[in-house]
Amino acid sequence: MNEAARWELLFKRDDLAVSEVREVAAAELRPGEIELAVERLALTMNNVTYARWGAVPPMNFWSAFPAADPLLGRLPVWGFVRVARSSHPDYSAGDRFFGYLPSSSHHVVRPAPAPQGFLDATPGRYFAHPWYQTFQPAGAVDHRDDRRALLRPIFPASFHVADFVVGRAGGDGLTVLITSASSKVGIGIAHRLRSNANVRTIGLTAGNHAELLIGLKLFDEVATYDELPAVPAGPVLCVDLTGDAQVLAAVHGTFGSGLMHTTLLGWTHGVPTDEPAAVDPPQLTAPTQELFFTPAVESATIAAEGADAFFARYHAAEDEFIEFTESWLTVTAGIGPEAVAAVFQSLAEGTHAADEVTILTP
């Protein structure tokens, strides 16, 4: 595929191992619309979750950027973009933003003013929450933008879950068990909690990732799925990023009445495609399992703190975490839609290195 060509990357919705690239023509811009050209993006297990939950209400991620063929889907991604063409008086070619996009080289939106950048107000376009509708202004490119492309869509989950944990810990303290702890979200949570004397963190991971987590020196303890840690004396809060019924059942069985809360945050392990019922949280005994929907939590936090105070606090934390990743997270490069598809498959298959990120450009 010619790098200068306009393309879209399509996945077979019921078999994510199958993808195809199609060249597309430039869209005719209507008054008030702008065309965004993708500059760079990064994929994480978050994008795999979008695909696996693509047809599951209320998320319906495939509905965000539907393909002409209903058997195919354009994968939702996040990335930096520049305005390529504009039919809007307030936006010019070269303006730079960060936002939610389809797996395509270009994307047409209808901007509407917002406190932080603009909202995509394209009629009939589906968004699970206004969080996915917002394009944040981005300044000139700097040396951290590759890492921002990776972390900006997912670090908010780490940031808000850590706040939630601190709130539940109170003055008595608790132990936080984080499953799929080698995920960037899991590492981000531990990084936020590392200096909190009231919170003890246990990272639960696959055996091949344990050495990485131990080396990061963020977790008080690292354990593997086949060797669950000893039950601590105090209360335990589980942050589950696996979405795996067997993992959750083992955690509940091990910690029993000491488990005060289970926060459902991710779906790194996935389910077989012939078991659609497995997308529902497993029905386990107490305590209550609660789905943590980061966009809703962030909206509530901004309303409580005020936008300026919140974003100052958030961006300081994001910059601190980005700086931390520079010591262990390797950045590589990939070009073109085929590279996007290859990285997606490595994530879906669980073969992508936990200490590596591929920055993808058209």
C-alpha positions in Angstrom: 0.0 0.0 0.0 1.3 3.4 -1.0 2.0 5.4 2.2 0.4 8.5 0.6 -2.8 6.6 -0.3 -6.0 7.1 1.7 -7.0 3.8 3.3 -9.2 2.1 5.9 -8.3 -1.0 7.8 -11.3 -3.3 8.3 -11.6 -6.3 10.6 -14.0 -9.2 10.3 -16.2 -8.6 13.3 -16.7 -12.3 14.2 -13.1 -13.3 13.5 -10.7 -10.6 14.5 -7.7 -12.5 13.0 -9.1 -11.6 9.6 -8.5 -8.0 8.3 -8.2 -6.2 5.0 -7.0 -2.8 3.7 -9.1 -0.8 1.3 -8.1 2.3 -0.6 -10.7 5.1 -0.2 -11.4 8.3 -2.1 -11.1 11.7 -0.5 -14.5 12.7 1.0 -16.3 15.8 -0.2 -16.3 18.3 2.7 -19.6 19.9 3.6 -19.6 23.4 5.1 -18.5 23.2 8.8 -16.6 20.0 8.3 -12.8 19.3 8.5 -10.8 16.4 7.4 -8.2 15.0 9.9 -5.1 13.2 8.7 -3.7 10.7 11.2 -0.2 11.6 12.3 0.6 8.8 14.8 -1.2 6.3 17.0 -0.5 3.4 19.4 -2.5 0.3 20.2 -3.1 -1.3 23.5 -5.3 -4.0 24.9 -7.9 -1.2 25.2 -8.3 -1.4 21.4 -8.7 -5.2 21.6 -11.4 -4.7 24.2 -13.2 -2.2 21.8 -13.3 -5.0 19.2 -14.3 -7.8 21.6 -17.0 -5.6 23.1 -17.9 -4.1 19.7 -21.4 -5.4 19.5 -22.2 -5.7 23.2 -24.6 -3.1 24.7 -24.2 -0.5 26.0 -20.7 0.1 24.6 -21.4 -0.9 20.9 -17.9 0.2 19.8 -18.4 -1.1 16.3 -21.2 1.5 15.9 -18.8 4.4 16.3 -17.4 4.2 12.8 -19.4 1.6 11.0 -18.2 0.0 7.8 -20.3 -0.2 4.7 -20.3 -4.0 5.0 -22.0 -4.9 8.4 -19.8 -8.0 8.7 -16.7 -5.8 8.9 -15.7 -3.1 11.3 -13.4 -0.1 11.5 -11.5 -0.5 14.8 -11.7 2.5 17.1 -8.3 3.9 17.9 -6.8 7.0 19.5 -4.1 9.2 18.1 -2.6 12.5 17.1 -4.1 14.1 13.9 -3.6 17.3 11.9 -6.2 19.1 9.9 -5.7 18.2 6.2 -8.6 20.1 4.7 -11.1 22.5 6.2 -14.5 23.8 5.4 -14.8 25.4 8.8 -13.8 29.1 9.4 -12.2 28.3 12.8 -9.9 25.5 11.7 -7.0 25.6 9.3 -4.7 23.0 7.7 -2.0 22.0 10.1 -4.0 22.4 13.3 -3.1 19.5 15.6 -5.4 17.5 18.0 -5.6 14.2 19.9 -8.8 12.1 19.7 -10.9 9.0 19.0 -10.7 7.8 15.4 -11.5 4.9 13.1 -8.6 2.7 11.8 -8.2 4.9 8.7 -5.6 7.3 7.3 -8.2 10.2 7.3 -11.3 11.0 9.2 -14.0 13.7 8.6 -15.6 15.4 11.6 -17.9 18.4 12.3 -16.3 20.4 15.1 -18.4 22.0 17.8 -16.9 24.2 20.5 -15.9 22.6 23.8 -13.9 23.8 26.9 -11.1 21.4 25.9 -10.7 21.5 22.1 -13.8 20.5 20.2 -16.5 17.9 20.1 -17.3 15.9 17.0 -20.9 16.9 16.3 -21.3 14.9 13.1 -25.0 14.1 12.8 -25.9 10.4 13.5 -22.4 9.5 14.7 -22.5 7.2 17.8 -20.5 7.8 20.9 -20.7 5.7 24.0 -19.9 8.9 26.1 -18.9 12.5 25.3 -15.4 11.5 26.4 -15.0 9.7 23.1 -16.3 12.7 21.2 -13.7 15.2 22.4 -10.6 16.2 20.4 -8.0 17.8 22.7 -5.7 20.5 21.3 -2.1 19.4 20.8 0.8 21.7 20.6 4.0 21.3 18.6 5.4 17.8 18.5 7.9 17.0 21.3 10.0 14.1 22.4 7.2 12.7 24.6 4.4 12.5 22.0 5.1 8.9 21.1 4.5 7.9 24.7 1.5 10.2 24.9 0.0 8.5 21.9 0.2 5.2 23.9 -0.8 6.5 27.4 -3.3 9.3 26.9 -6.2 7.0 26.1 -5.4 4.6 29.0 -3.7 6.5 31.8 -7.0 8.2 32.9 -8.1 4.7 34.0 -5.0 4.3 36.1 -5.4 7.9 37.5 -9.0 7.5 38.5 -8.8 4.0 39.8 -5.9 5.0 42.0 -8.0 7.9 43.4 -10.8 5.5 44.0 -8.5 3.1 45.9 -7.2 5.9 48.1 -10.7 6.9 48.9 -11.6 3.3 49.9 -8.5 2.9 52.0 -9.3 5.6 54.4 -7.1 5.7 57.5 -7.1 2.0 58.2 -5.4 1.0 54.9 -6.0 -1.9 52.5 -4.4 -4.3 50.1 -5.0 -3.8 46.4 -4.8 -6.8 44.1 -4.3 -5.8 40.5 -4.8 -8.6 37.9 -3.1 -8.3 34.5 -0.7 -6.2 36.4 1.8 -6.0 33.5 -0.7 -4.0 31.4 0.1 -0.3 31.1 -3.1 0.4 33.1 -2.0 -1.9 35.9 1.5 -0.5 36.0 0.0 3.0 36.0 -2.2 2.3 39.0 0.7 0.9 40.9 2.8 4.0 40.0 0.1 6.3 41.4 -0.1 4.3 44.6 3.6 3.7 45.2 4.1 6.3 47.8 0.8 5.9 49.7 1.5 4.4 53.1 -2.1 3.2 53.5 -2.2 1.1 50.4 -0.3 -2.2 49.8 -0.2 -3.4 46.1 0.0 -6.9 44.8 0.5 -7.4 41.1 -1.0 -10.6 39.7 0.4 -11.6 36.3 1.4 -14.4 34.0 4.7 -16.0 34.8 6.6 -14.5 31.8 5.8 -11.0 33.0 6.7 -11.4 36.7 10.4 -10.4 36.2 9.4 -7.2 34.5 7.1 -6.2 37.4 9.6 -7.1 40.0 12.2 -5.0 38.3 9.9 -1.9 38.2 9.8 -1.9 42.0 6.3 -0.5 42.1 4.4 -3.4 43.6 4.9 -4.5 47.2 4.4 -8.1 46.0 4.2 -9.8 42.6 2.4 -13.1 42.2 1.4 -15.3 39.3 -2.0 -16.7 38.4 -0.9 -20.2 39.3 0.5 -19.2 42.6 -1.9 -16.7 44.3 -0.4 -14.7 47.1 -1.0 -15.4 50.8 -4.1 -13.8 52.2 -3.2 -10.5 54.0 -4.6 -9.7 57.4 -6.5 -6.6 56.4 -9.2 -5.9 53.7 -8.5 -6.5 50.0 -9.8 -4.7 47.0 -9.4 -6.4 43.6 -9.0 -4.3 40.5 -9.6 -6.8 37.7 -8.2 -6.1 34.2 -8.6 -9.6 32.8 -12.3 -10.0 32.5 -11.6 -13.7 33.0 -14.2 -15.7 35.0 -11.7 -18.3 36.1 -9.2 -15.7 37.5 -12.0 -13.9 39.4 -13.3 -17.1 40.8 -9.8 -18.1 42.0 -9.4 -14.6 43.6 -12.8 -14.8 45.3 -12.1 -18.4 46.5 -8.7 -17.5 47.9 -9.5 -14.2 49.7 -13.1 -15.0 50.7 -14.6 -12.6 53.3 -11.4 -10.5 53.2 -12.3 -9.3 49.7 -14.2 -6.0 50.3 -14.7 -5.0 46.6 -14.1 -6.1 43.1 -13.6 -3.3 40.5 -14.1 -4.6 36.9 -11.9 -2.4 34.7 -10.7 -4.4 31.6 -10.8 -7.5 29.5 -7.2 -8.4 28.6 -7.8 -12.2 28.5 -10.9 -12.2 26.3 -13.2 -15.1 25.6 -13.7 -17.7 22.8 -15.9 -16.3 20.1 -18.3 -19.3 20.4 -19.1 -18.3 24.0 -20.8 -14.9 23.8 -22.4 -15.3 27.3 -18.9 -15.0 28.7 -18.9 -11.3 28.1 -21.1 -10.9 31.2 -19.3 -10.5 34.6 -19.2 -13.9 36.3 -21.8 -14.4 39.0 -19.8 -14.7 42.1 -20.5 -14.4 45.8 -20.1 -11.2 47.7 -18.6 -8.6 47.6 -20.3 -6.6 44.9 -18.6 -6.4 41.5 -18.7 -2.9 40.1 -17.9 -1.9 36.5 -15.5 1.1 36.5 -16.3 3.3 33.5 -13.5 5.8 33.3 -15.3 8.4 31.1 -18.2 8.7 33.6 -15.8 8.9 36.5 -13.8 11.6 34.8 -16.8 13.7 34.0 -17.9 13.6 37.6 -14.4 14.4 38.9 -14.2 17.4 36.6 -17.6 18.6 37.7 -16.5 18.4 41.4 -13.0 19.8 41.0 -13.4 22.2 38.1 -11.8 21.7 34.7 -8.6 23.8 35.3 -7.8 22.2 38.6 -8.5 18.7 37.3 -6.5 18.9 34.1 -3.5 20.5 36.0 -3.5 17.5 38.4 -4.0 15.0 35.6 -1.4 16.3 33.2 1.2 16.5 36.0 0.6 12.9 36.9 0.6 11.8 33.2 4.0 13.6 32.6 5.4 11.9 35.7 4.3 8.5 34.5 5.6 9.1 31.0 9.0 10.1 32.5 8.9 6.8 34.5 8.3 4.7 31.3 11.4 6.1 29.7 13.5 3.8 31.8 11.9 0.5 30.8 9.4 0.9 27.9 11.0 0.7 24.4 9.4 2.6 21.5 9.6 1.1 18.0 8.0 2.2 14.8 5.5 0.8 12.3 4.3 2.3 9.0 1.1 1.6 7.2 -2.2 -0.2 7.8 -0.5 -3.6 7.6 1.6 -2.7 10.6 -1.5 -1.5 12.5 -3.1 -4.9 11.8 0.0 -6.8 12.9 0.3 -5.0 16.2 -3.4 -5.5 16.9 -3.0 -9.3 16.2 0.0 -9.5 18.6 -2.0 -7.8 21.3 -5.1 -10.0 20.7 -2.9 -13.2 20.8 -1.1 -12.1 23.9 2.3 -12.1 22.2 3.1 -8.4 22.3 6.0 -7.6 24.6 4.8 -5.8 27.8 7.9 -3.5 27.8 7.5 -2.4 24.1 5.2 -0.1 22.2 5.0 0.4 18.5 4.1 3.9 17.3 2.2 3.6 14.1 2.1 6.1 11.3 0.1 6.0 8.0 
